[in-house]
Amino acid sequence: MPNSKNNLNISKEDGDLPNANPSDADNTTRELSAREKIELIKKENLTGRQLRMARRLAQKNGLQFTSDLDAVRALRDAGIDPFQSSNNLLKTAAGNNSAGAMSNLPATVRKSSVSDAIPIDDDQRRIEIDKIQKDLVLRRRRRIAALVTKLICFVFIPTLLAGYYFYRVATPMYASFTEFVIQKADNPSTQGAGSSLFGSSLLATAQDSIAVQGYLSSRDAMIRLDNDLGFKNVFQGDKVDALQRLDSDATNEATYRAYKKRVQIGFDPTEGIIKMEVVTPSPDISYEFSRALIGYAEQKVDQLTQRLRKDQMKGAGDGYKEAEAKFIEAQERVVELQEKLGVLSPESEIAAKMSLILQIETDLQQRELELVELLDNPRPNQTKLTVLQN
């Protein structure tokens, strides 16, 4: 049995059995001498570099050893100098132990020459396995408990609080959705080919739409809406719950934060439509706010195009005056020509001359037909023929 063998070895090493085998005693003596050599090597305070050199040299020579110190012992027993050219350094280090000249080198890792592993039986193995399984179950339970705690703290409790707030406490809000488009009133027929091409597209009004979107989302629009319809008072009443209510002494910044949250304005560049959503505690108030904001947008567009319209009207007026002056000058020139030529109406004179030309051409064609008929006669009248030819 394993236990009996271990006991027998221990008793042999301790020398407690008087009737031990002599060969076993010799082995014990050799083992003790090897330990003594290792202890002596330890006292030499070899560096980590020297021990690594000895280990590599022992491996190269195929020697059996259990540690770096045992490798030094095995090399010396085989008659091999483990350090070769480092003997002088070894003697110096052994003679100056107290100096500590090489204290900056890494410490030597000591390994036990005799293994302390003791084989275990099936009962002990079963006990260890049970301990490991219990530890795994305990860890799994702790992880599940931590997961459940996190779910309760971060999911269930916030969900219950939010449900209670929205079902029992929160004030109902009403939203009005509005969509409008900004268009130009210019006549495409008065513009060039390139301007008329881009005037009918979304690029012509994109800048105005973006400007209107920025204005309706600004503090100026909020202050104007508050002055006209009392935006701040709507959210300061007792009918609004505590989380959505504004303080009685709320500043413009706090009101503007509520305005940005309640008034959402966006621009769709693909369709050129400005979309607006206004949320208030009352549907009627939401509708009034939407109409007021649309009016502000119209006024903003008028302000943006006012200078352009003034320039266009000024240019149109100057063009009209120039055309009128040229027309008067042309009429005066016609009158001068009529007085100079003595012609009252050029149209009637031209018509009379054209009628005379037409009459002469008709008479000429008639004479040519008579000449052709006369030539067709084999014996025409020479006198008449001569007259027609002339």
C-alpha positions as CSV (number, residue, x, y, z in Angstrom):
1,M,0.0,0.0,0.0
2,P,1.2,3.6,-0.7
3,N,0.9,4.7,2.9
4,S,3.0,1.9,4.3
5,K,5.8,2.6,1.7
6,N,5.9,6.2,2.7
7,N,6.2,5.3,6.3
8,L,8.9,2.9,5.5
9,N,10.9,5.5,3.6
10,I,10.5,8.0,6.3
11,S,11.7,5.6,9.0
12,K,14.7,4.7,6.8
13,E,15.7,8.3,6.4
14,D,15.4,9.0,10.1
15,G,17.4,5.9,11.0
16,D,14.8,4.6,13.5
17,L,14.8,1.0,12.3
18,P,17.7,-1.0,13.7
19,N,17.3,-3.9,11.3
20,A,17.4,-1.8,8.1
21,N,19.0,-3.2,5.0
22,P,22.7,-2.1,4.6
23,S,22.2,-1.1,0.9
24,D,19.4,1.2,1.9
25,A,21.6,2.8,4.5
26,D,24.3,3.4,1.9
27,N,21.7,5.1,-0.4
28,T,20.6,7.3,2.5
29,T,24.2,8.2,3.2
30,R,24.7,9.2,-0.4
31,E,21.5,11.2,-0.4
32,L,22.5,13.0,2.7
33,S,25.9,13.8,1.3
34,A,24.2,15.2,-1.8
35,R,22.1,17.4,0.4
36,E,25.1,18.6,2.3
37,K,26.8,19.5,-1.0
38,I,23.8,21.5,-2.1
39,E,23.8,23.3,1.3
40,L,27.5,24.1,0.8
41,I,26.7,25.4,-2.7
42,K,23.9,27.6,-1.3
43,K,26.5,29.2,1.0
44,E,28.5,30.3,-2.0
45,N,25.8,32.8,-2.9
46,L,25.9,32.1,-6.6
47,T,24.2,34.6,-8.9
48,G,21.2,33.9,-11.1
49,R,23.4,34.1,-14.2
50,Q,25.8,31.5,-12.8
51,L,23.0,29.1,-11.9
52,R,21.5,29.5,-15.4
53,M,24.9,28.7,-17.0
54,A,25.2,25.6,-14.8
55,R,21.7,24.4,-15.7
56,R,22.4,24.8,-19.5
57,L,25.7,23.0,-19.1
58,A,24.1,20.1,-17.2
59,Q,21.4,19.8,-19.8
60,K,24.0,19.8,-22.6
61,N,25.9,17.0,-20.9
62,G,22.8,15.0,-20.2
63,L,23.0,15.0,-16.4
64,Q,20.0,14.4,-14.1
65,F,19.3,17.2,-11.6
66,T,16.3,18.6,-9.7
67,S,17.3,22.2,-9.4
68,D,19.9,24.7,-10.4
69,L,21.9,24.0,-7.3
70,D,21.7,20.3,-7.9
71,A,22.9,21.0,-11.5
72,V,26.1,22.6,-10.0
73,R,26.5,19.6,-7.7
74,A,26.0,17.1,-10.6
75,L,28.6,18.9,-12.8
76,R,31.2,19.0,-10.0
77,D,30.6,15.3,-9.3
78,A,31.1,14.5,-13.0
79,G,34.4,16.5,-12.9
80,I,33.1,19.4,-15.0
81,D,33.7,23.0,-14.0
82,P,30.2,24.6,-14.2
83,F,31.5,28.1,-14.6
84,Q,34.7,27.5,-16.6
85,S,36.3,31.0,-17.0
86,S,34.2,32.3,-14.1
87,N,36.2,30.5,-11.3
88,N,38.0,33.7,-10.2
89,L,34.6,35.5,-10.0
90,L,33.2,32.6,-8.0
91,K,36.0,32.7,-5.5
92,T,35.8,36.4,-5.1
93,A,32.0,36.2,-4.5
94,A,32.5,33.4,-2.0
95,G,35.2,35.3,-0.1
96,N,33.3,38.6,0.0
97,N,29.9,37.5,1.2
98,S,29.5,40.4,3.5
99,A,30.5,43.0,0.9
100,G,27.3,42.5,-1.2
101,A,29.0,43.6,-4.4
102,M,26.5,41.8,-6.6
103,S,23.4,42.6,-4.6
104,N,21.8,44.2,-7.6
105,L,21.5,40.9,-9.4
106,P,18.2,38.9,-9.3
107,A,17.7,36.6,-6.4
108,T,18.2,32.8,-6.7
109,V,15.1,30.7,-6.9
110,R,15.5,27.8,-4.6
111,K,13.8,24.6,-5.4
112,S,13.3,21.7,-3.2
113,S,15.3,18.6,-4.2
114,V,12.7,16.2,-2.8
115,S,9.1,16.4,-4.0
116,D,6.5,17.0,-1.3
117,A,3.6,15.6,-3.4
118,I,1.8,12.9,-1.5
119,P,-0.7,10.7,-3.4
120,I,-4.3,10.9,-2.2
121,D,-6.9,8.2,-2.1
122,D,-10.4,8.2,-3.6
123,D,-12.1,9.5,-0.5
124,Q,-9.9,12.5,-0.3
125,R,-10.3,13.2,-4.0
126,R,-14.1,12.9,-3.6
127,I,-14.0,15.4,-0.7
128,E,-11.9,17.9,-2.8
129,I,-14.3,17.6,-5.8
130,D,-17.3,18.2,-3.5
131,K,-15.6,21.3,-2.2
132,I,-14.9,22.6,-5.7
133,Q,-18.6,21.9,-6.7
134,K,-19.9,23.7,-3.7
135,D,-17.7,26.6,-4.4
136,L,-18.9,26.8,-8.0
137,V,-22.5,26.6,-6.9
138,L,-21.9,29.3,-4.3
139,R,-20.3,31.5,-7.0
140,R,-23.2,30.9,-9.4
141,R,-25.7,31.8,-6.8
142,R,-23.8,35.0,-6.0
143,R,-23.8,36.0,-9.6
144,I,-27.5,35.2,-10.0
145,A,-28.2,37.3,-6.9
146,A,-26.1,40.2,-8.2
147,L,-27.9,40.0,-11.6
148,V,-31.3,40.0,-10.0
149,T,-30.3,42.9,-7.8
150,K,-29.2,44.9,-10.9
151,L,-32.4,44.1,-12.7
152,I,-34.5,45.3,-9.8
153,C,-32.4,48.4,-9.3
154,F,-31.9,49.5,-12.9
155,V,-35.0,48.0,-14.7
156,F,-38.0,47.1,-12.5
157,I,-37.9,50.1,-10.1
158,P,-37.4,52.7,-12.8
159,T,-40.1,51.1,-14.9
160,L,-42.5,51.2,-11.9
161,L,-41.7,54.8,-11.1
162,A,-42.1,55.8,-14.7
163,G,-45.4,54.0,-15.1
164,Y,-46.7,55.5,-11.9
165,Y,-45.7,59.0,-13.0
166,F,-47.2,58.8,-16.5
167,Y,-50.4,57.1,-15.3
168,R,-51.1,59.1,-12.1
169,V,-49.0,62.2,-11.9
170,A,-48.1,63.5,-15.4
171,T,-50.2,66.2,-17.1
172,P,-51.6,65.2,-20.5
173,M,-50.0,67.1,-23.3
174,Y,-51.5,67.9,-26.7
175,A,-49.4,68.4,-29.9
176,S,-50.3,70.2,-33.1
177,F,-48.4,69.3,-36.3
178,T,-47.9,71.9,-39.0
179,E,-46.2,71.8,-42.4
180,F,-45.6,74.8,-44.7
181,V,-43.6,75.7,-47.7
182,I,-41.8,78.9,-48.6
183,Q,-42.4,79.9,-52.3
184,K,-41.2,82.8,-54.4
185,A,-43.7,85.1,-56.2
186,D,-41.3,86.0,-59.1
187,N,-42.6,85.5,-62.7
188,P,-40.4,82.9,-64.4
189,S,-41.1,84.4,-67.8
190,T,-39.2,87.6,-66.9
191,Q,-36.1,85.7,-66.0
192,G,-33.4,84.0,-68.0
193,A,-33.2,80.4,-68.9
194,G,-30.7,79.5,-66.1
195,S,-32.6,81.5,-63.4
196,S,-35.9,80.0,-64.4
197,L,-34.5,76.5,-64.3
198,F,-33.2,76.9,-60.7
199,G,-36.1,79.2,-59.7
200,S,-38.6,76.3,-59.9
201,S,-36.4,74.0,-57.8
202,L,-35.9,73.7,-54.1
203,L,-32.5,75.4,-54.2
204,A,-34.2,78.8,-54.7
205,T,-36.0,78.7,-51.3
206,A,-33.6,76.5,-49.3
207,Q,-31.8,79.5,-47.8
208,D,-35.1,81.1,-46.8
209,S,-36.3,77.9,-45.2
210,I,-33.2,77.4,-43.2
211,A,-33.3,81.0,-42.0
212,V,-36.9,80.6,-41.0
213,Q,-36.1,77.4,-39.1
214,G,-33.3,79.2,-37.2
215,Y,-35.5,82.1,-36.4
216,L,-38.4,80.0,-35.0
217,S,-35.9,78.1,-32.8
218,S,-34.3,81.2,-31.4
219,R,-34.8,83.2,-28.2
220,D,-36.3,86.1,-30.1
221,A,-39.3,83.9,-31.3
222,M,-39.7,82.6,-27.8
223,I,-39.8,86.1,-26.2
224,R,-42.2,87.3,-28.9
225,L,-44.5,84.4,-28.4
226,D,-44.4,85.0,-24.6
227,N,-45.2,88.6,-25.0
228,D,-48.1,87.9,-27.5
229,L,-49.7,84.8,-26.0
230,G,-48.0,84.2,-22.7
231,F,-45.9,81.1,-23.3
232,K,-44.4,81.2,-19.8
233,N,-47.8,81.5,-18.1
234,V,-49.1,78.4,-19.8
235,F,-46.5,76.2,-18.1
236,Q,-46.6,77.9,-14.7
237,G,-50.1,77.0,-13.8
238,D,-51.1,74.5,-11.1
239,K,-52.6,72.2,-13.7
240,V,-49.1,71.3,-14.9
241,D,-47.3,68.6,-12.9
242,A,-44.1,69.4,-10.9
243,L,-41.7,67.9,-13.4
244,Q,-43.0,69.9,-16.4
245,R,-44.0,73.1,-14.5
246,L,-41.9,76.3,-14.7
247,D,-41.1,78.2,-11.5
248,S,-43.0,81.3,-10.8
249,D,-39.8,83.3,-11.1
250,A,-38.4,81.3,-14.1
251,T,-35.8,83.2,-16.1
252,N,-35.7,83.5,-19.9
253,E,-33.0,80.7,-20.1
254,A,-35.3,78.3,-18.2
255,T,-38.2,79.3,-20.4
256,Y,-36.1,78.9,-23.5
257,R,-35.1,75.3,-22.4
258,A,-38.8,74.5,-22.1
259,Y,-39.5,76.2,-25.4
260,K,-36.9,74.1,-27.2
261,K,-38.4,71.0,-25.6
262,R,-42.0,71.9,-26.5
263,V,-41.5,73.4,-30.0
264,Q,-39.8,71.1,-32.4
265,I,-39.0,72.6,-35.9
266,G,-37.3,70.7,-38.7
267,F,-36.6,71.2,-42.4
268,D,-36.8,68.5,-45.0
269,P,-34.4,69.4,-47.9
270,T,-35.7,66.7,-50.2
271,E,-39.3,68.2,-50.3
272,G,-38.6,71.7,-49.1
273,I,-41.1,71.4,-46.3
274,I,-40.7,73.0,-42.8
275,K,-42.3,70.7,-40.2
276,M,-43.3,72.1,-36.8
277,E,-44.7,70.4,-33.7
278,V,-46.0,72.4,-30.7
279,V,-46.8,70.7,-27.4
280,T,-48.9,72.4,-24.7
281,P,-51.4,71.3,-22.0
282,S,-54.3,72.4,-24.1
283,P,-55.1,71.7,-27.8
284,D,-56.5,75.2,-28.3
285,I,-53.4,76.8,-27.0
286,S,-51.3,74.5,-29.1
287,Y,-53.2,75.6,-32.2
288,E,-52.9,79.3,-31.3
289,F,-49.1,78.9,-30.8
290,S,-48.8,77.2,-34.2
291,R,-50.7,80.0,-36.0
292,A,-48.6,82.7,-34.2
293,L,-45.3,81.0,-35.2
294,I,-46.5,80.7,-38.8
295,G,-47.2,84.4,-38.8
296,Y,-43.7,85.1,-37.4
297,A,-42.3,82.9,-40.3
298,E,-44.2,85.0,-42.9
299,Q,-42.9,88.2,-41.4
300,K,-39.4,86.9,-41.4
301,V,-39.6,85.9,-45.0
302,D,-40.9,89.4,-45.9
303,Q,-38.0,91.0,-44.1
304,L,-35.5,88.7,-45.9
305,T,-37.0,89.6,-49.3
306,Q,-37.9,93.2,-48.6
307,R,-34.6,94.7,-49.9
308,L,-34.7,92.4,-52.9
309,R,-38.2,93.5,-53.8
310,K,-37.2,97.2,-53.4
311,D,-34.3,96.7,-55.8
312,Q,-36.6,94.9,-58.2
313,M,-39.2,97.7,-58.1
314,K,-36.5,100.3,-58.5
315,G,-35.1,98.5,-61.6
316,A,-38.5,98.0,-63.1
317,G,-39.4,101.7,-62.6
318,D,-36.1,102.9,-64.2
319,G,-36.7,100.5,-67.2
320,Y,-40.3,101.8,-67.6
321,K,-39.1,105.5,-67.6
322,E,-36.4,104.7,-70.1
323,A,-38.8,102.9,-72.5
324,E,-41.3,105.7,-72.2
325,A,-38.6,108.3,-73.1
326,K,-37.5,106.3,-76.2
327,F,-41.2,105.9,-77.3
328,I,-41.7,109.6,-77.2
329,E,-38.5,110.3,-79.1
330,A,-39.6,107.8,-81.8
331,Q,-43.0,109.5,-82.1
332,E,-41.3,112.9,-82.5
333,R,-39.1,111.5,-85.3
334,V,-42.1,110.1,-87.2
335,V,-43.8,113.5,-87.0
336,E,-40.7,115.2,-88.4
337,L,-40.6,112.8,-91.3
338,Q,-44.3,113.3,-92.1
339,E,-43.8,117.1,-92.1
340,K,-40.7,116.8,-94.3
341,L,-42.2,114.5,-96.9
342,G,-45.7,115.9,-96.8
343,V,-47.2,112.5,-96.0
344,L,-49.9,112.4,-93.5
345,S,-50.1,108.6,-93.3
346,P,-47.3,106.4,-94.6
347,E,-49.5,103.4,-94.4
348,S,-52.1,104.8,-96.9
349,E,-49.4,106.0,-99.3
350,I,-47.8,102.6,-99.3
351,A,-51.1,100.9,-99.9
352,A,-51.9,103.1,-102.9
353,K,-48.5,102.4,-104.5
354,M,-48.9,98.7,-103.9
355,S,-52.3,98.7,-105.6
356,L,-50.9,100.6,-108.6
357,I,-48.1,98.1,-108.9
358,L,-50.5,95.2,-108.7
359,Q,-52.7,96.8,-111.4
360,I,-49.7,97.2,-113.8
361,E,-48.6,93.7,-113.2
362,T,-52.1,92.3,-114.0
363,D,-52.2,94.4,-117.3
364,L,-48.8,93.1,-118.3
365,Q,-49.8,89.5,-117.7
366,Q,-53.0,90.1,-119.9
367,R,-50.9,91.5,-122.7
368,E,-48.5,88.6,-122.6
369,L,-51.5,86.2,-122.9
370,E,-52.8,88.0,-126.0
371,L,-49.3,87.9,-127.6
372,V,-49.1,84.1,-127.0
373,E,-52.6,83.7,-128.6
374,L,-51.6,85.8,-131.6
375,L,-48.4,83.9,-132.2
376,D,-50.3,80.6,-132.2
377,N,-52.1,81.9,-135.4
378,P,-50.3,80.8,-138.6
379,R,-51.1,84.1,-140.3
380,P,-51.2,86.7,-137.5
381,N,-52.0,90.4,-138.0
382,Q,-48.5,92.0,-138.3
383,T,-49.7,95.4,-137.1
384,K,-51.4,94.0,-134.0
385,L,-48.4,91.7,-133.4
386,T,-46.0,94.6,-133.6
387,V,-48.0,96.6,-131.1
388,L,-48.2,93.8,-128.6
389,Q,-44.5,93.1,-128.9
390,N,-43.7,96.7,-128.3
